[in-house]
């Protein structure tokens, strides 16, 4: 848990203290500071984790002319800096070695496509698609990869012979609707709209804890989504993940209904589940047809 949202190392390094300040007033900027709010930080060890190596990135920003900054060079030198932090037994974050992913519709075909990247520009990403541990002998990631069936993607950053950081893992569960066109009658609430309608059909199941994951939320309006399957299909159930977190003012739906159409104009209701049939704590609602 943290206050203020996720702050990647590269975002810290991109900070310019005098950005947006007129040239004649820039002379009044004599330094900068970084604040760490500790309401959700119970130990000093976690303070170290939140500060390091962000402190190193900000230090270089403030000590270097903007034209001399080089993030790739910084991440290379940071590996040496980590050795000093290890010697000092500092509990620093290794998130710079993390693998991140992005999902896209798989243009012109079924399923989706995904991309991997890492903030550590000196590393090479190796990955597997069967859930096995990524090793140096695993395939090298070289660009966007299409997925036409369910898969368990795992990946890690390697620097030479050494694995850096944590293994990345993401399960993709594909179905008839994955990657298809979706139309939302009303846009989600601005606080819960990450990824838009595509995040409902990207093959990624809603995760818990939910903070920062691809959940959509509506306030005062219904979720009314129309999915174009592009061809006639035979299916036996429709499922939707729902979230309940009343401490965050997130509630289960009053009802869930599934409808079908052959022409996109006239719809037939298949089944409707009322609020009384939705159990507290339920995350997956399935309409058995």
Secondary structure as UniProt FT lines:
FT   HELIX           9..13
FT   TURN            17..20
FT   TURN            23..25
FT   HELIX           26..28
FT   TURN            39..40
FT   HELIX           44..51
FT   TURN            52..53
FT   HELIX           54..63
FT   HELIX           66..68
FT   HELIX           71..87
FT   TURN            88..89
FT   HELIX           95..97
FT   STRAND          99..105
FT   TURN            107..108
FT   STRAND          112..118
FT   TURN            121..122
FT   STRAND          124..128
FT   TURN            136..137
FT   STRAND          139..140
FT   STRAND          145..147
FT   STRAND          151..159
FT   TURN            160..161
FT   STRAND          162..172
FT   TURN            176..179
FT   STRAND          181..184
FT   HELIX           190..192
FT   TURN            194..195
FT   HELIX           196..200
FT   TURN            211..212
FT   STRAND          225..228
FT   STRAND          237..241
FT   HELIX           246..248
FT   STRAND          255..260
FT   STRAND          268..274
FT   HELIX           275..277
FT   TURN            280..281
FT   STRAND          284..288
//
